[in-house]
């Protein structure tokens, strides 16, 4: 059963647009994922692969993905995982989400830049999740980093973040998202942004759920995050 959709649009010049579908289970896999958010991203004009995403955003249940789930999906890492992504059919590499204290241990060339980016949004977020790619043996591939800013959900915060993106990344592509806030209430959708640094440059994306805010009761109301 479909629970909600999440729309993803690139604000920088790449023009990527796609959607993710949150479902209540994965029929193809014999494992209980009831406690997790399960998202499917279908192949599209900007990505030739299907993806599955298993995330631990239900903070009242688990802070991190259980080892039994990681083992089932062959995610051989030894740090706390907030979410993981796999191409379907599975490829050797995979993506994991984690927190800053974990990322520091990777000694990444993007660590200082990541830290400075997070500071730009101080006081505006509930959470910051980082994500990177890993080899099949669980070693971090230090070619890119995703910084996912999970804002405090309000119209005022949206416009503060918008201003930072305009001034820092010279983005002026917000008409679609400005219209979302014309008649805003927190229960209508959840929004967040992603900033990606890589050898190919910087990408900024905006995400919003539809037609509800699925995180309202167990994520957006929590205040203390790592």
Secondary structure, 3 states (H helix, E strand, C coil): CEEEEEEEEECCCCCCEEEEEEECCCCCCCCCCCCCEEEEECCECCECCEEEEEECCCCCCCCCCCHHHHHHCCCCCCCCCCEEEEEECCCCCEEEEECHHHHHHCCCCCHHHHHHHHHHCCCCEEEEEEEEEECCCCCEEEEEEEEEEEECCCHHHHHHHHHHHHHHHCCCCCHHHHHHCCCCCCCCCCEEEEEEEECCEEEEEEEEEECCCCCCCCCCCCCCCC
